[in-house]
């Protein structure tokens, strides 16, 4: 058997690496730009107390501010990409560290700007913004002005700023406890003791051997059970911090405080939960199908991650995957596919695994240079084709945003971020399903797609509902404790997984292990993102030139609109229940098709 050897970074051909020369031609050029950051920040700080003196002074300050943060982004992006390509590279780690330090200094020197700008008389600033000279800055400043009602006095803002590091204690402590201090032991597989960790947990839960899944599950949650009161206290502290921040700034609730910046109505959050509730029978049918396929008398929580169709051996070389993306994304036109596929083949992507390289995948789109993509592509894993399309979607979103907006309004929100990536995944799924050469391959693709949708839509909505109820309990006077949180989470498990599922006594401890909960009201964006993406994919595929152009308008919006408005331009209204319902209908259809395929 041929041994698989992972190359060192120096052994990777240049053609398989990203081309970072669109950022800097050399490390010396990077050093020169790094050296500009502190002087620029100090130059901007000279405007403290003067921003409201005249429109001319404000424009001068904004010009320096823009140059400063454009430089910060450029320097940080270059160093960060070098560091993620080989985390053992001491020089790259040093560069990344120095970039971070320079950024921290810039933040400190410019922290006066937002409160001072907001304190300028509203009528005066609105009149200034009518001038064409403010075109590159107007939208950014108008969004900032909208926050005025929730900005406090200078002294109060300083107090809140001083306690921000303390506010992160709960999340940081949870991360250290769950990733470093908890010892989950080992699980025996084929006579070999293998470590059970946060990283290997999912691998054991996907194992075909039910005893291995059960053992891993019991050992994993056994550790959380031993520390349940500590973890519950940490999460309660995080929730209390959210509520403190919301009340201090005059919001009616922690949910409103979280949604206000993106101008997302609370109804979007509630509609998501309500619509998923109404469509749970299709999810329950999927779990019933899982029970039949696995041939178990009782479906357990540790059974639901096992693939319903055995892995199909495939071989999709990198260049072939690029062509699959090109063909699948044809509904978007050659302007889109030519830019993307040329980038995938020429400099955008760091393609394969090497020693020290960060695992997984990401897109690092910025205002300057290519919208870089990190992959760990493997020819034998068909999901890696989807990953290429997914990250390509992010990068093309960044490409169009950066090429159609000034710097201070090019960045789009997290609410919009997963739309373009999931849109691409859906088109690749449709293409591969249409061109599948066997019923087994069709069943495999349908099974994978059903699991992806439920993981992103149903499961993240369950998480979002848990967060909402936990915060509402505290806001209404009920303190959080381990028994309270476990009871709440178990009720949601039973509701979402349905009557076929038999839970363990400690299954409700899942609610204490999700790191996203320490960044409150974040996970719902995965659910709304996939709902918008599926609706837009259908709209573009089944539409004509106008539908395609609407989607392009969305990609080009950047930060020029609030996310709800940006998606309306694309042709989907997230204030209605229709996109979520459409996505749930698609899931139900896939489950029906999967059931038919599995009988063949």
C-alpha positions as CSV (number, residue, x, y, z in Angstrom):
1,X,0.0,0.0,0.0
2,X,1.3,3.4,-1.0
3,X,2.0,5.6,2.0
4,X,0.4,9.0,2.0
5,X,3.0,11.6,2.8
6,X,2.0,15.1,3.7
7,X,4.5,17.6,2.2
8,X,6.2,20.4,4.1
9,X,5.3,23.9,2.9
10,X,8.6,24.3,1.0
11,X,7.8,21.1,-1.0
12,X,4.4,22.5,-2.3
13,X,4.6,23.6,-6.0
14,X,4.0,27.3,-6.5
15,X,1.1,26.5,-8.8
16,X,-0.7,24.9,-5.8
17,X,-0.3,27.9,-3.6
18,X,-2.0,31.2,-3.5
19,X,-0.3,34.2,-5.2
20,X,0.1,36.8,-2.6
21,X,1.8,39.3,-4.8
22,X,-1.5,41.1,-5.4
23,X,-1.1,42.2,-1.7
24,X,2.7,42.7,-1.5
25,X,5.5,42.0,-3.9
26,X,7.8,41.1,-1.0
27,X,8.0,40.9,2.8
28,X,9.9,44.2,2.7
29,X,7.0,45.9,1.1
30,X,4.8,44.5,3.9
31,X,7.2,45.9,6.5
32,X,7.0,49.3,4.9
33,X,3.2,49.3,5.1
34,X,3.2,48.0,8.6
35,X,5.4,50.9,9.6
36,X,2.8,53.3,8.2
37,X,0.0,52.2,10.5
38,X,1.0,53.9,13.8
39,X,1.9,57.3,12.1
40,X,-1.4,57.3,10.3
41,X,-3.3,56.5,13.5
42,X,-1.5,59.3,15.3
43,X,-2.2,61.7,12.4
44,X,-5.9,60.9,12.6
45,X,-5.9,61.3,16.4
46,X,-4.9,64.9,15.9
47,X,-8.5,65.5,14.8
48,X,-9.8,64.6,18.3
49,X,-12.2,67.3,19.3
50,X,-12.3,68.8,15.8
51,X,-14.5,66.4,13.8
52,X,-17.5,68.7,14.0
53,X,-15.7,72.0,13.4
54,X,-16.4,72.0,9.6
55,X,-17.2,69.7,6.7
56,X,-13.7,70.3,5.3
57,X,-12.0,69.1,8.5
58,X,-14.2,66.1,8.7
59,X,-13.4,65.2,5.1
60,X,-9.7,65.5,5.8
61,X,-10.0,63.2,8.8
62,X,-12.1,60.7,6.9
63,X,-9.5,60.5,4.1
64,X,-6.8,59.6,6.7
65,X,-9.1,57.2,8.5
66,X,-9.8,55.4,5.2
67,X,-6.1,55.1,4.3
68,X,-5.3,53.9,7.8
69,X,-7.9,51.0,7.8
70,X,-7.2,50.1,4.3
71,X,-3.5,49.6,5.3
72,X,-4.5,47.7,8.4
73,X,-6.6,45.3,6.4
74,X,-3.9,44.8,3.8
75,X,-1.2,44.2,6.3
76,X,-3.3,41.9,8.4
77,X,-4.6,39.9,5.5
78,X,-1.1,39.2,4.1
79,X,0.4,38.1,7.5
80,X,-2.7,36.1,8.4
81,X,-2.6,34.2,5.1
82,X,1.1,33.4,5.5
83,X,0.5,32.2,9.1
84,X,-2.5,29.9,8.2
85,X,-0.6,28.3,5.3
86,X,2.0,27.1,7.8
87,X,1.3,27.7,11.5
88,X,4.8,26.3,12.4
89,X,6.5,29.1,10.4
90,X,8.0,31.3,13.1
91,X,8.5,34.3,10.8
92,X,4.9,34.2,9.6
93,X,3.7,33.9,13.2
94,X,5.8,36.9,14.2
95,X,4.4,38.9,11.3
96,X,0.9,38.0,12.3
97,X,1.6,39.0,15.9
98,X,3.1,42.4,14.9
99,X,0.1,43.1,12.6
100,X,-2.2,42.4,15.5
101,X,-0.3,44.7,17.8
102,X,-0.3,47.5,15.2
103,X,-4.1,47.0,14.8
104,X,-4.6,47.3,18.6
105,X,-2.6,50.5,18.7
106,X,-4.7,51.9,15.8
107,X,-7.9,51.0,17.6
108,X,-6.8,52.7,20.7
109,X,-5.7,55.9,18.9
110,X,-9.0,56.1,16.9
111,X,-11.5,55.0,19.5
112,X,-12.6,58.6,20.1
113,X,-14.0,58.9,16.5
114,X,-17.4,57.2,16.6
115,X,-18.6,58.8,19.9
116,X,-17.4,62.2,18.8
117,X,-19.0,62.0,15.3
118,X,-22.3,60.8,16.8
119,X,-22.2,63.8,19.2
120,X,-22.2,66.3,16.3
121,X,-25.6,68.0,15.8
122,X,-27.8,65.8,13.6
123,X,-29.2,68.6,11.4
124,X,-25.7,70.0,10.8
125,X,-24.2,66.6,9.9
126,X,-27.1,65.7,7.6
127,X,-26.7,68.9,5.7
128,X,-22.9,68.3,5.3
129,X,-23.6,64.8,4.0
130,X,-25.6,66.2,1.1
131,X,-22.4,67.3,-0.5
132,X,-21.0,65.0,-3.3
133,X,-17.6,65.2,-1.5
134,X,-19.1,62.8,1.1
135,X,-20.1,60.2,-1.5
136,X,-17.4,57.7,-0.5
137,X,-18.4,58.0,3.2
138,X,-22.1,58.9,3.3
139,X,-23.6,55.4,3.8
140,X,-21.0,54.5,6.5
141,X,-21.7,57.7,8.4
142,X,-25.5,57.4,8.1
143,X,-25.3,53.9,9.6
144,X,-23.3,55.3,12.4
145,X,-25.8,58.1,13.0
146,X,-28.5,55.5,13.4
147,X,-26.7,54.2,16.5
148,X,-26.9,57.6,18.1
149,X,-29.9,56.8,20.4
150,X,-28.0,54.0,22.0
151,X,-24.6,55.7,22.4
152,X,-24.0,57.0,26.0
153,X,-22.0,59.8,27.4
154,X,-18.2,59.9,27.0
155,X,-17.7,58.8,30.6
156,X,-20.3,56.0,30.4
157,X,-18.9,54.8,27.1
158,X,-15.4,54.7,28.7
159,X,-16.7,52.6,31.6
160,X,-18.3,50.1,29.1
161,X,-15.1,50.0,27.1
162,X,-13.0,49.3,30.2
163,X,-15.1,46.2,31.1
164,X,-15.2,44.7,27.6
165,X,-12.3,42.4,28.3
166,X,-14.0,41.3,31.5
167,X,-17.1,40.7,29.5
168,X,-15.3,38.0,27.4
169,X,-14.3,36.0,30.5
170,X,-17.2,33.5,30.3
171,X,-16.6,32.6,26.7
172,X,-12.9,32.4,27.0
173,X,-13.1,30.2,30.2
174,X,-15.6,27.9,28.5
175,X,-13.3,27.5,25.5
176,X,-10.3,26.7,27.8
177,X,-12.4,24.3,29.8
178,X,-14.0,22.4,26.9
179,X,-10.9,22.4,24.6
180,X,-8.0,22.1,27.0
181,X,-9.0,21.0,30.5
182,X,-11.7,18.4,29.9
183,X,-10.2,14.9,29.3
184,X,-12.7,12.8,27.3
185,X,-10.4,9.7,27.4
186,X,-10.1,7.3,24.5
187,X,-12.3,5.0,22.3
188,X,-11.2,1.7,21.1
189,X,-11.5,1.2,17.3
190,X,-10.2,-2.0,15.6
191,X,-8.2,-2.8,18.7
192,X,-6.5,0.7,18.7
193,X,-7.0,3.2,21.5
194,X,-7.8,6.5,19.8
195,X,-8.2,9.9,21.7
196,X,-11.7,11.3,22.0
197,X,-11.4,15.1,21.6
198,X,-13.6,18.0,20.3
199,X,-12.0,17.3,16.9
200,X,-12.4,13.5,16.8
201,X,-15.9,13.6,18.3
202,X,-17.7,13.9,15.0
203,X,-15.6,11.1,13.4
204,X,-16.7,8.7,16.2
205,X,-20.4,9.7,15.8
206,X,-20.2,8.9,12.1
207,X,-18.7,5.5,12.7
208,X,-20.7,2.5,11.4
209,X,-20.1,0.6,14.6
210,X,-22.9,1.5,17.0
211,X,-21.0,0.4,20.1
212,X,-18.2,2.9,19.1
213,X,-20.8,5.7,18.7
214,X,-22.4,4.9,22.0
215,X,-19.1,4.7,23.9
216,X,-17.9,8.0,22.4
217,X,-21.3,9.7,23.2
218,X,-21.3,8.5,26.8
219,X,-17.7,9.4,27.5
220,X,-18.0,12.8,25.9
221,X,-21.2,13.9,27.7
222,X,-20.0,12.2,30.9
223,X,-17.3,14.9,31.1
224,X,-19.8,17.7,30.6
225,X,-22.0,16.2,33.2
226,X,-19.2,16.3,35.8
227,X,-18.8,20.0,35.1
228,X,-22.4,20.9,34.3
229,X,-22.8,23.4,37.2
230,X,-19.6,25.3,36.3
231,X,-20.5,25.4,32.6
232,X,-24.1,26.5,33.4
233,X,-22.7,29.3,35.5
234,X,-20.5,30.4,32.7
235,X,-23.3,30.5,30.2
236,X,-25.6,32.3,32.8
237,X,-22.8,34.9,33.1
238,X,-22.7,35.3,29.4
239,X,-26.4,35.8,29.2
240,X,-26.4,38.3,32.1
241,X,-23.6,40.2,30.3
242,X,-25.8,40.4,27.1
243,X,-28.7,41.7,29.1
244,X,-26.6,44.2,31.0
245,X,-25.2,45.7,27.7
246,X,-28.7,45.9,26.2
247,X,-30.2,47.6,29.2
248,X,-27.3,50.0,29.6
249,X,-27.8,51.2,26.1
250,X,-31.5,51.5,26.3
251,X,-32.7,48.5,24.2
252,X,-35.9,46.8,25.1
253,X,-34.3,43.4,25.1
254,X,-31.0,41.6,24.4
255,X,-32.5,40.3,21.1
256,X,-33.3,43.9,19.9
257,X,-29.8,44.9,20.9
258,X,-28.3,42.2,18.8
259,X,-30.5,42.8,15.7
260,X,-30.4,46.7,15.8
261,X,-27.1,47.2,14.1
262,X,-28.2,45.2,11.0
263,X,-31.7,46.8,11.1
264,X,-33.2,43.3,11.2
265,X,-36.8,43.3,12.7
266,X,-37.3,40.9,15.6
267,X,-40.2,39.5,13.5
268,X,-37.6,37.8,11.2
269,X,-36.2,35.9,14.2
270,X,-39.7,34.9,15.5
271,X,-41.0,34.0,12.0
272,X,-38.0,31.7,11.4
273,X,-38.8,29.7,14.6
274,X,-42.5,29.6,14.0
275,X,-42.2,28.5,10.4
276,X,-39.7,25.7,11.3
277,X,-42.1,24.5,14.0
278,X,-45.0,24.2,11.5
279,X,-42.8,22.0,9.2
280,X,-41.3,19.7,11.8
281,X,-43.2,16.6,10.4
282,X,-40.8,16.5,7.4
283,X,-37.8,16.5,9.8
284,X,-39.5,13.7,11.9
285,X,-40.0,11.7,8.7
286,X,-36.3,12.0,8.0
287,X,-35.4,10.6,11.4
288,X,-38.0,7.8,10.9
289,X,-36.2,7.0,7.6
290,X,-32.9,7.1,9.4
291,X,-34.2,4.5,11.8
292,X,-35.3,2.2,9.0
293,X,-32.0,2.5,7.1
294,X,-29.9,1.8,10.2
295,X,-32.2,-1.1,11.1
296,X,-32.4,-0.3,14.8
297,X,-35.3,-0.9,17.1
298,X,-34.7,2.4,18.8
299,X,-33.2,5.5,17.3
300,X,-30.7,7.0,19.6
301,X,-29.2,10.5,19.6
302,X,-25.8,9.0,18.8
303,X,-27.2,7.4,15.6
304,X,-28.3,10.5,13.7
305,X,-24.9,11.4,12.2
306,X,-24.2,8.1,10.5
307,X,-24.3,8.6,6.7
308,X,-27.5,6.9,5.3
309,X,-25.6,5.9,2.1
310,X,-22.1,4.5,2.3
311,X,-19.4,6.6,0.9
312,X,-19.0,6.2,-2.8
313,X,-15.5,6.0,-4.2
314,X,-14.9,9.0,-6.4
315,X,-11.9,10.6,-8.0
316,X,-12.4,14.3,-8.9
317,X,-9.0,16.0,-9.6
318,X,-8.8,19.7,-8.7
319,X,-9.1,20.9,-12.3
320,X,-12.1,18.7,-12.9
321,X,-13.8,20.1,-9.8
322,X,-13.2,23.6,-11.2
323,X,-15.0,22.6,-14.4
324,X,-17.9,21.1,-12.4
325,X,-18.2,24.5,-10.7
326,X,-18.1,26.2,-14.1
327,X,-20.9,24.0,-15.5
328,X,-23.0,24.1,-12.4
329,X,-22.9,27.9,-12.1
330,X,-23.7,28.5,-15.8
331,X,-27.1,30.2,-14.9
332,X,-25.0,33.1,-13.5
333,X,-23.4,33.7,-16.9
334,X,-19.8,33.7,-18.1
335,X,-18.8,36.9,-16.4
336,X,-19.2,35.1,-13.1
337,X,-17.8,31.7,-14.1
338,X,-14.8,33.1,-16.0
339,X,-13.7,35.3,-13.1
340,X,-14.2,32.5,-10.6
341,X,-12.7,29.6,-12.5
342,X,-9.7,31.7,-13.6
343,X,-9.2,32.6,-10.0
344,X,-9.5,29.0,-8.8
345,X,-6.8,28.0,-11.3
346,X,-4.5,31.0,-11.1
347,X,-3.5,32.3,-7.7
348,X,-6.7,32.6,-5.6
349,X,-6.4,29.3,-3.9
350,X,-4.0,27.4,-1.6
351,X,-5.1,24.0,-2.7
352,X,-3.8,21.1,-0.8
353,X,-2.8,20.0,2.7
354,X,0.7,20.6,3.9
355,X,2.4,20.3,7.3
356,X,1.4,23.1,9.6
357,X,-1.5,24.3,7.4
358,X,-4.7,25.2,9.1
359,X,-7.4,22.5,8.6
360,X,-10.8,23.1,6.9
361,X,-11.4,25.9,4.5
362,X,-12.1,29.6,4.3
363,X,-12.4,32.6,2.0
364,X,-10.4,35.7,2.9
365,X,-11.9,38.4,0.7
366,X,-10.6,41.9,1.2
367,X,-10.7,45.3,-0.6
368,X,-7.2,44.9,-2.1
369,X,-5.9,41.9,-3.9
370,X,-7.5,38.5,-4.8
371,X,-10.3,37.2,-2.6
372,X,-8.1,34.3,-1.4
373,X,-9.3,30.8,-0.6
374,X,-7.7,28.2,1.7
375,X,-8.6,24.6,0.9
376,X,-7.4,21.2,1.9
377,X,-8.7,19.6,-1.3
378,X,-8.8,15.8,-1.7
379,X,-9.6,14.2,-5.0
380,X,-11.4,11.3,-3.2
381,X,-13.9,13.3,-1.3
382,X,-16.8,14.6,-3.3
383,X,-17.8,17.0,-0.6
384,X,-14.6,18.9,-1.3
385,X,-16.2,19.9,-4.6
386,X,-19.0,21.5,-2.7
387,X,-16.5,23.2,-0.4
388,X,-14.7,24.7,-3.4
389,X,-18.0,26.1,-4.7
390,X,-19.0,27.3,-1.2
391,X,-15.8,29.3,-0.6
392,X,-15.8,30.4,-4.3
393,X,-19.2,31.9,-3.5
394,X,-17.8,33.9,-0.6
395,X,-14.9,35.1,-2.7
396,X,-17.1,36.2,-5.6
397,X,-19.3,38.1,-3.2
398,X,-16.2,39.8,-1.9
399,X,-14.9,40.4,-5.5
400,X,-18.1,42.2,-6.6
401,X,-18.5,44.1,-3.4
402,X,-14.9,45.4,-3.5
403,X,-15.1,46.3,-7.2
404,X,-18.4,48.3,-6.8
405,X,-18.0,50.2,-3.6
406,X,-15.7,52.6,-1.8
407,X,-13.6,51.0,1.0
408,X,-15.7,52.1,3.9
409,X,-18.9,50.6,2.5
410,X,-17.7,47.5,0.7
411,X,-18.0,45.0,3.6
412,X,-21.2,43.0,3.8
413,X,-22.8,41.7,7.0
414,X,-22.7,38.2,8.5
415,X,-26.5,38.1,7.8
416,X,-25.7,38.1,4.1
417,X,-22.4,36.2,4.1
418,X,-23.7,32.7,3.8
419,X,-26.1,33.5,1.0
420,X,-23.7,33.6,-1.9
421,X,-21.8,30.5,-0.7
422,X,-24.8,28.3,-0.1
423,X,-26.3,29.5,-3.4
424,X,-23.3,28.0,-5.2
425,X,-23.6,24.8,-3.2
426,X,-27.2,24.4,-4.3
427,X,-26.3,24.8,-8.0
428,X,-23.5,22.2,-7.7
429,X,-25.9,19.8,-6.0
430,X,-28.5,20.3,-8.7
431,X,-25.9,19.8,-11.4
432,X,-24.3,16.6,-9.9
433,X,-27.8,15.1,-9.2
434,X,-28.9,15.7,-12.7
435,X,-25.7,14.1,-14.1
436,X,-25.4,11.3,-11.6
437,X,-24.6,8.0,-13.3
438,X,-26.3,5.6,-10.8
439,X,-29.2,5.5,-8.3
440,X,-26.7,5.0,-5.5
441,X,-24.9,8.2,-6.4
442,X,-28.3,10.0,-6.5
443,X,-29.2,8.6,-3.1
444,X,-25.8,9.6,-1.8
445,X,-26.2,13.2,-3.0
446,X,-29.7,13.4,-1.7
447,X,-28.7,12.1,1.7
448,X,-25.8,14.5,1.9
449,X,-28.0,17.5,0.9
450,X,-30.8,16.6,3.3
451,X,-28.3,16.4,6.1
452,X,-26.7,19.7,5.2
453,X,-30.0,21.5,5.1
454,X,-31.3,20.1,8.4
455,X,-27.9,20.9,10.0
456,X,-28.0,24.5,8.8
457,X,-31.8,25.3,8.9
458,X,-33.5,23.1,11.5
459,X,-30.7,22.6,13.9
460,X,-29.5,26.2,14.0
461,X,-33.1,27.3,14.5
462,X,-33.3,25.0,17.5
463,X,-30.2,26.6,18.8
464,X,-31.6,30.1,18.1
465,X,-34.8,29.2,20.0
466,X,-32.8,28.0,23.0
467,X,-30.8,31.2,23.1
468,X,-34.0,33.3,22.9
469,X,-35.7,31.4,25.6
470,X,-32.7,31.5,27.9
471,X,-32.3,35.2,27.6
472,X,-36.1,35.8,28.0
473,X,-36.1,33.7,31.2
474,X,-33.4,35.9,32.8
475,X,-35.1,39.1,31.5
476,X,-38.3,37.9,33.1
477,X,-36.6,37.2,36.5
478,X,-35.7,33.5,36.2
479,X,-32.1,32.7,37.0
480,X,-30.3,30.1,34.9
481,X,-28.9,26.9,36.5
482,X,-27.9,23.5,35.1
483,X,-31.3,21.9,35.9
484,X,-33.1,24.9,34.3
485,X,-31.0,24.9,31.2
486,X,-31.2,21.1,30.8
487,X,-34.9,21.0,31.1
488,X,-35.3,23.8,28.5
489,X,-32.9,22.1,26.1
490,X,-34.5,18.7,26.5
491,X,-37.9,20.1,25.6
492,X,-36.4,21.4,22.4
493,X,-34.7,18.1,21.6
494,X,-37.9,16.2,22.0
495,X,-39.8,18.8,19.9
496,X,-37.3,18.9,17.0
497,X,-36.3,15.3,16.8
498,X,-39.8,13.9,17.2
499,X,-41.3,10.6,18.5
500,X,-38.8,8.2,16.9
501,X,-35.9,9.5,19.0
502,X,-35.0,7.9,22.3
503,X,-32.7,10.3,24.3
504,X,-30.1,9.4,26.9
505,X,-30.4,10.9,30.4
506,X,-27.5,13.2,29.5
507,X,-28.5,14.1,26.0
508,X,-29.7,17.5,27.2
509,X,-26.1,18.4,28.1
510,X,-25.7,19.2,24.4
511,X,-27.0,22.6,25.2
512,X,-24.0,23.3,27.5
513,X,-21.4,22.4,24.9
514,X,-22.2,24.8,22.0
515,X,-19.5,27.5,21.8
516,X,-21.6,29.7,19.5
517,X,-23.9,30.5,22.4
518,X,-21.3,32.8,23.8
519,X,-21.8,35.0,20.8
520,X,-25.5,35.6,21.4
521,X,-28.1,35.6,18.6
522,X,-25.6,34.6,15.9
523,X,-26.6,31.2,14.8
524,X,-30.0,32.2,13.4
525,X,-28.1,33.8,10.5
526,X,-27.1,30.4,9.2
527,X,-30.8,29.5,9.0
528,X,-31.9,32.7,7.3
529,X,-28.8,32.5,5.0
530,X,-29.6,29.1,3.6
531,X,-33.3,30.0,3.3
532,X,-32.4,33.1,1.2
533,X,-29.8,31.1,-0.8
534,X,-32.2,28.3,-1.8
535,X,-34.9,30.8,-2.8
536,X,-32.5,32.8,-4.9
537,X,-31.0,29.7,-6.5
538,X,-34.5,28.6,-7.7
539,X,-35.3,32.2,-8.8
540,X,-32.1,32.5,-10.9
541,X,-32.2,28.9,-12.4
542,X,-35.9,29.2,-13.3
543,X,-35.8,32.9,-14.3
544,X,-34.3,34.9,-17.0
545,X,-31.9,37.8,-17.5
546,X,-33.7,40.1,-15.0
547,X,-33.5,37.5,-12.2
548,X,-29.8,37.0,-12.8
549,X,-29.2,40.8,-12.8
550,X,-31.1,41.1,-9.5
551,X,-28.7,38.6,-8.0
552,X,-25.8,40.5,-9.3
553,X,-27.1,43.7,-7.7
554,X,-27.0,41.8,-4.4
555,X,-23.5,40.6,-4.9
556,X,-22.4,44.2,-5.8
557,X,-24.2,45.8,-2.8
558,X,-21.5,45.2,-0.3
559,X,-22.4,47.3,2.7
560,X,-24.3,50.0,0.7
561,X,-27.6,48.7,2.0
562,X,-28.9,47.0,5.2
563,X,-29.0,43.2,4.7
564,X,-32.8,43.0,4.5
565,X,-32.9,45.6,1.8
566,X,-29.9,44.0,0.0
567,X,-31.7,40.7,-0.2
568,X,-35.0,42.4,-1.4
569,X,-33.0,43.8,-4.3
570,X,-32.0,40.2,-5.1
571,X,-35.6,39.2,-5.1
572,X,-36.2,37.6,-1.7
573,X,-38.0,39.2,1.2
574,X,-36.7,37.9,4.5
575,X,-39.4,39.8,6.5
576,X,-41.9,37.3,5.1
577,X,-42.1,33.6,5.9
578,X,-42.0,32.6,2.2
579,X,-38.2,32.0,1.9
580,X,-38.0,29.9,5.0
581,X,-41.1,28.0,4.0
582,X,-39.7,27.4,0.5
583,X,-36.5,26.0,1.9
584,X,-38.4,23.7,4.2
585,X,-40.5,22.6,1.2
586,X,-37.3,21.8,-0.6
587,X,-36.1,19.7,2.3
588,X,-39.3,17.8,2.5
589,X,-39.1,17.1,-1.3
590,X,-35.5,15.8,-0.9
591,X,-36.5,13.5,1.9
592,X,-39.3,12.1,-0.3
593,X,-36.9,11.5,-3.2
594,X,-34.3,10.0,-0.9
595,X,-36.9,7.5,0.5
596,X,-37.7,6.4,-3.0
597,X,-34.0,6.0,-4.0
598,X,-33.2,4.1,-0.9
599,X,-35.8,1.5,-1.8
600,X,-34.2,0.8,-5.2
